[in-house]
Amino acid sequence: MADACLADKPQEACGVFGIYAPEGVQAARDIYYALLALQHRGQESAGVAVSETQGKKGNLSVKKGMGVVSEAIDEADLEMLKGNLGVGHVRYSTTGESTLQNAQPIAMRYIKGSLALVHNGNISNAEELRERQALRGQAHYTTSDSEVLAYELVRARLRTTSIEKAAAAAACTLRGGYAVIVMSPRKLVGIRDPYGIKPLALGKKGESMLLASESAAFSAIG
């Protein structure tokens, strides 16, 4: 049953951003400024995940924290977050408690490498999927539907030959309105629900490719 307390709150929750920059370009600062431009979409928590597309397989750096972007991520964090591929998130919780445990990006390392994802929206069949995952022996560490989505993606990736095919297969198991940005060790993939309920814009900065909840994020980084 939906939380009645959400009835009088804005439902265009969360802001997501992703960037694939040329090798050698550090993406973290662009992600940070893009998240500042998306701050109105969520003030509960913020986070960034980056990796080097030409680095060691499975390399992944993540920083997330409670509060607004400037509280969750500082200058030292930006210096530590090395990578030309990355995603960022600002959260307004519609599913799951407002805790650091539920902050995004959701990042995982598994047998085929690593992935991180950011998610805006609601997976309406999340509890059904969570129960199936639990019966397969999957442990859950958050109360958000984003973790459920991530496990569906990992499971699909183990059975397919690319992250694109895994994203398509995982999407077939989901119900609801959602926009998701996934970063694998070498690729950035955007997923929207079939009806396009949640927004996801495509942009470009020089040779960098961008995905975001709103084009305001593109303006913020030039």
C-alpha positions as CSV (number, residue, x, y, z in Angstrom):
1,M,0.0,0.0,0.0
2,A,1.3,3.5,-0.9
3,D,2.4,5.7,2.0
4,A,-0.5,8.1,2.6
5,C,2.0,10.7,3.7
6,L,3.3,11.0,0.1
7,A,-0.1,12.1,-1.2
8,D,0.5,15.8,-0.7
9,K,4.2,15.7,-1.7
10,P,5.7,16.3,-5.2
11,Q,6.0,13.0,-7.1
12,E,8.6,14.0,-9.7
13,A,11.2,12.6,-7.2
14,C,15.0,12.3,-7.6
15,G,17.5,13.6,-10.0
16,V,19.8,11.5,-12.1
17,F,22.9,12.3,-14.2
18,G,25.4,10.3,-16.2
19,I,28.4,11.2,-18.3
20,Y,30.8,9.4,-20.6
21,A,33.8,11.6,-21.1
22,P,36.9,11.0,-23.2
23,E,39.7,9.0,-21.6
24,G,41.8,11.1,-19.2
25,V,39.0,13.6,-18.5
26,Q,37.8,13.5,-14.9
27,A,34.0,13.4,-14.7
28,A,33.4,13.9,-11.0
29,R,33.3,17.7,-11.0
30,D,30.9,17.9,-14.0
31,I,28.6,15.4,-12.1
32,Y,28.8,17.6,-9.0
33,Y,27.7,20.7,-10.8
34,A,25.0,18.9,-12.7
35,L,23.6,17.6,-9.4
36,L,23.6,21.1,-8.0
37,A,21.4,22.0,-10.9
38,L,19.1,19.1,-10.1
39,Q,19.1,19.8,-6.4
40,H,15.4,20.8,-6.4
41,R,14.5,17.3,-7.3
42,G,15.8,15.9,-4.0
43,Q,17.5,17.1,-0.8
44,E,17.7,14.0,1.3
45,S,20.9,12.5,0.0
46,A,23.4,12.8,-2.9
47,G,26.0,10.6,-4.4
48,V,28.5,10.1,-7.2
49,A,30.1,7.0,-8.7
50,V,33.0,7.0,-11.3
51,S,35.3,4.6,-13.0
52,E,38.1,4.6,-15.6
53,T,37.0,3.1,-18.9
54,Q,40.6,2.0,-19.6
55,G,41.3,1.1,-16.0
56,K,41.4,-2.2,-14.2
57,K,38.2,-4.2,-14.7
58,G,35.9,-3.6,-11.8
59,N,37.5,-0.3,-10.8
60,L,34.8,1.8,-9.1
61,S,34.9,4.8,-6.7
62,V,31.7,5.9,-4.9
63,K,30.9,8.7,-2.5
64,K,27.4,9.4,-1.1
65,G,26.0,11.1,2.0
66,M,22.9,12.5,3.6
67,G,21.8,16.1,2.9
68,V,22.2,18.3,-0.1
69,V,25.0,17.9,-2.6
70,S,27.4,20.4,-0.9
71,E,26.9,18.5,2.4
72,A,27.3,15.0,1.0
73,I,30.3,15.7,-1.3
74,D,33.3,18.0,-0.6
75,E,36.4,19.1,-2.5
76,A,38.5,16.2,-1.1
77,D,35.9,13.8,-2.4
78,L,36.1,15.3,-5.9
79,E,39.8,14.9,-5.9
80,M,39.5,11.2,-4.8
81,L,36.8,10.3,-7.4
82,K,38.9,9.5,-10.4
83,G,37.3,8.4,-13.7
84,N,35.9,9.5,-17.0
85,L,32.7,7.6,-16.7
86,G,30.2,8.3,-14.0
87,V,26.7,8.8,-12.6
88,G,25.2,11.0,-9.9
89,H,22.0,11.2,-7.9
90,V,20.0,13.4,-5.6
91,R,17.3,11.6,-3.7
92,Y,13.7,12.3,-2.6
93,S,12.4,9.1,-1.2
94,T,9.2,7.6,-2.6
95,T,10.1,4.0,-1.8
96,G,12.4,3.2,1.2
97,E,13.4,5.2,4.2
98,S,15.5,8.3,4.1
99,T,18.8,6.8,5.3
100,L,22.4,6.6,4.1
101,Q,21.8,2.9,3.4
102,N,19.2,3.9,0.7
103,A,21.3,6.7,-0.8
104,Q,22.4,6.3,-4.4
105,P,24.2,5.4,-6.6
106,I,23.7,1.7,-6.0
107,A,27.1,0.2,-6.8
108,M,28.0,-3.5,-7.1
109,R,30.9,-5.7,-8.0
110,Y,30.1,-9.1,-9.4
111,I,31.7,-11.9,-11.4
112,K,31.5,-10.0,-14.7
113,G,32.9,-6.7,-13.3
114,S,31.1,-3.9,-11.7
115,L,28.1,-1.6,-12.2
116,A,26.6,1.5,-10.6
117,L,23.1,2.8,-11.3
118,V,21.0,5.8,-10.4
119,H,17.2,5.6,-10.5
120,N,14.2,8.0,-10.5
121,G,10.7,6.6,-10.2
122,N,8.9,3.7,-8.7
123,I,9.0,0.0,-9.5
124,S,5.5,-1.0,-8.7
125,N,6.2,-4.7,-8.6
126,A,9.4,-4.3,-6.5
127,E,8.0,-6.4,-3.5
128,E,7.2,-9.3,-5.8
129,L,10.7,-9.1,-7.3
130,R,12.3,-8.7,-3.9
131,E,10.5,-11.9,-2.7
132,R,11.7,-13.8,-5.8
133,Q,15.3,-12.6,-5.2
134,A,15.1,-13.6,-1.5
135,L,13.9,-17.1,-2.5
136,R,17.0,-17.4,-4.8
137,G,19.2,-16.6,-1.7
138,Q,19.7,-12.9,-2.5
139,A,20.4,-10.8,0.6
140,H,19.0,-7.2,0.6
141,Y,20.8,-4.4,2.4
142,T,18.4,-1.5,1.6
143,T,14.6,-1.0,1.7
144,S,14.6,0.8,-1.7
145,D,13.3,-0.5,-5.0
146,S,16.5,0.7,-6.6
147,E,18.4,-2.2,-5.1
148,V,15.8,-4.7,-6.4
149,L,16.3,-3.1,-9.9
150,A,20.1,-3.5,-9.6
151,Y,19.8,-7.2,-8.8
152,E,17.5,-7.8,-11.7
153,L,20.1,-6.1,-13.9
154,V,23.0,-8.2,-12.5
155,R,21.0,-11.4,-13.0
156,A,20.2,-10.4,-16.6
157,R,23.9,-9.5,-17.3
158,L,25.0,-13.0,-16.2
159,R,22.8,-14.4,-18.9
160,T,23.6,-12.0,-21.7
161,T,26.6,-10.9,-23.8
162,S,26.4,-7.1,-23.1
163,I,25.1,-4.5,-20.7
164,E,22.7,-3.2,-23.3
165,K,21.1,-6.7,-23.7
166,A,21.0,-7.0,-19.9
167,A,19.3,-3.7,-19.6
168,A,16.6,-4.7,-22.1
169,A,16.1,-8.0,-20.4
170,A,15.9,-6.5,-16.9
171,A,13.4,-3.9,-18.1
172,C,11.0,-6.6,-19.2
173,T,10.7,-7.7,-15.5
174,L,9.9,-4.2,-14.2
175,R,6.5,-2.5,-13.9
176,G,6.0,1.2,-13.1
177,G,7.4,4.6,-14.1
178,Y,11.2,4.9,-14.0
179,A,14.3,6.4,-15.6
180,V,17.6,4.7,-14.9
181,I,21.2,5.4,-15.8
182,V,23.6,2.5,-15.6
183,M,27.4,2.6,-15.8
184,S,29.3,-0.6,-16.5
185,P,33.1,-0.6,-16.7
186,R,33.1,0.6,-20.3
187,K,29.6,1.9,-21.1
188,L,26.8,4.3,-20.1
189,V,23.2,3.1,-20.6
190,G,19.9,4.9,-20.1
191,I,16.6,3.1,-19.5
192,R,13.1,4.5,-19.5
193,D,9.8,2.8,-18.8
194,P,7.9,2.0,-22.0
195,Y,5.5,4.9,-21.5
196,G,8.2,7.5,-20.9
197,I,6.6,8.5,-17.6
198,K,9.9,9.7,-16.1
199,P,12.1,12.1,-18.0
200,L,15.5,11.4,-19.4
201,A,17.3,13.9,-21.6
202,L,20.3,13.2,-23.9
203,G,23.0,15.8,-24.3
204,K,26.6,16.4,-25.4
205,K,29.5,18.5,-24.1
206,G,32.4,18.4,-26.5
207,E,33.1,14.7,-26.9
208,S,31.3,13.8,-23.7
209,M,27.9,12.2,-23.9
210,L,25.4,13.1,-21.2
211,L,22.1,11.8,-19.7
212,A,20.0,13.7,-17.1
213,S,16.6,14.1,-15.6
214,E,16.5,17.7,-16.9
215,S,18.5,19.6,-19.5
216,A,19.2,22.2,-16.8
217,A,22.0,19.8,-15.7
218,F,23.6,20.3,-19.2
219,S,23.5,24.1,-18.9
220,A,25.2,23.9,-15.5
221,I,28.3,22.3,-17.0
222,G,28.4,24.3,-20.2
